[in-house]
Amino acid sequence: MDGNFAKQVVDANSKMLNALAGLQKINERIMKELAEQQFNNADTLVKTGSGQISSLANLKTVEDVAQAQANMVSQMGQLIVSNARQTLDLLTRSQAEVSTFIEKNVSEMVDQVKTQSV
């Protein structure tokens, strides 16, 4: 087996492993951000629910209770929309990052093949 060919195979395998490691780092960061976002949303839900229960103690009429419930539903709706927007933003940024990463690695591999074939 030609020593130069063996070196090329080792280099190609090394680059592929580095690319996989890079993709894994991106994946880990995305999952961490998503988990943090979900924990923040859960915290907000608990605080909103606690605030709602606290406010019920001071209400005197059925109309006041209905208004408090309507406010809570509105807050929850805003939280759900905000969560969806944050998740979409994270996924969009992640997709762009992965695409850029893959394009860079493919370009480097093509350049390496061109250099070695000359």
Sequence and secondary structure as in RCSB ss.txt:
>XXXX:A:sequence
MDGNFAKQVVDANSKMLNALAGLQKINERIMKELAEQQFNNADTLVKTGSGQISSLANLKTVEDVAQAQANMVSQ
MGQLIVSNARQTLDLLTRSQAEVSTFIEKNVSEMVDQVKTQSV
>XXXX:A:secstr
  HHHHHHHHHHHHHHHHHHHHHHHHHHHHHHHHHHHHHHHHHHHHHHHHHHHHHHTT  SHHHHHHHHHHHHHH
HHHHHHHHHHHHHHHHHHHHHHHHHHHHHHHHHHHHHHHHHH 
